[in-house]
């Protein structure tokens, strides 16, 4: 078996080169060429390994990006459907909502905090936060809806649903500081953890007191709200105008 030129065989040492062994010139040439060849091979191999690792990292990044994209898309769909409260900065200007009657299926209610934009002139001494009660209704109809905002000296007034057709909303949420009316609930649960609610598809913060019911009916509804969201909001007979008085 041929021995490696780098490992001397028996009887063929630098002190006593054996017969039939390669000449010193050949050994010297072989010795000087080997490191160059080895270096080139190592460089080529390192480049190939680097390319493979680069491709693997790119594939891993692409794979990890897929769930992130799906999550973002899912959140966008849920937000569009009103299943998640939209985390927008409130103006800090309350508005009044009234209706002669509200009927809803899938009702939830829990406490929360709304935040104003940094530096809002409406913050006052509140620190830009408002403690609210969030009411969520999966499907709701409202009769003779009125909404007004006091702009200081005049009111922006919106009315709808005064005719035969009622206002229709799905995945409706309202953030209120006051709510009044004559209410009736079916299969109500009081004292739930807000993170476990199931009736309207909305979950509140963990550890927060809440309640939910299969259905809700409120006559002579009146709310002071800071935010409202809905997946669908149909306003038949909509009228928007300025008025000396609000709702």
Residue, then its C-alpha position, 0 to 999 in steps of 0.5 A: x500500500x502506498x504511504x502518504x508523502x507527509x508520513x514517512x514509512x519505515x526505513x525512509x526517514x529524512x536521515x536515511x531515505x530508502x531506495x526507490x523513494x521519490x527524489x528530494x526534488x520531487x518530494x520538495x515540489x510535492x511538499x510545496x504544492x500540497x499546501x497551495x492545493x489544500x488552501x484552494x480546496x479549503x477556500x472552495x469548500x468554505x465558500x460552498x459551505x457558506x453558500x449552503x448555510x446562506x440558503x438554509x438561513x434564507x429558507x428558515x427566514x422564509x418559513x418563519x415569516x409565513x406564520x408571522x404573515x398569517x398572524x398579521x393577516x388574521x389580526x387584520x381580518x378580525x379587526x375588520x370583523x370587529x372581533x378585536x377592539x381597535x387600539x386607536x388613540x381616542x380624541x378625548x372628546x366624549x359623544x352621546x348616543x341614544x336610541x329608543x330601543x336596542x336589541x342584541x344577540x351575544x352580549x359582553x361587558x368589561x372594564x378597560x382603559x382608552x388612551x389619547x394621543x401624546x400631547x392631546x389638549x383634551x387630556x387635562x389632568x387625566x394623564x391622557x387615559x379614560x376608564x371605560x366600560x366596553x360593551x360588545x354585541x355580536x349582532x344588534x339593531x337600534x331604533x331611532x339612533x342619535x349621535x352628537x358631539x359637542x364642538x363648543x358652541x355647536x353640535x355635530x348631530x347624526x341621526x338614522x333608523x327613524x323610518x321603517x328600517x332600523x340601524x343594523x350593526x355586527x361585531x359592535x363595541x362601545x367604550x362608555x363612561x355612562x350608560x342608562x336605560x331599561x335593560x333585560x338579559x337572557x342567560x346572563x353570567x355575572x363575574x366572569x374573568x374578561x379573558x374567558x368571555x365567549x358570547x360576542x367573540x371579544x376577550x377582555x384583559x385577564x383578571x378583569x370583572x365582566x359579564x355576558x348574556x345570550x341576548x340583551x334589550x335596552x329601551x331608552x338607551x343613552x350612552x356617553x362614549x369615547x369610542x365605537x367600532x363595528x364590523x358592519x354598520x348600516x344607517x338607513x335614513x342617515x342625516x348629518x348636520x350641525x345643531x344648537x342641541x345634541x341628542 
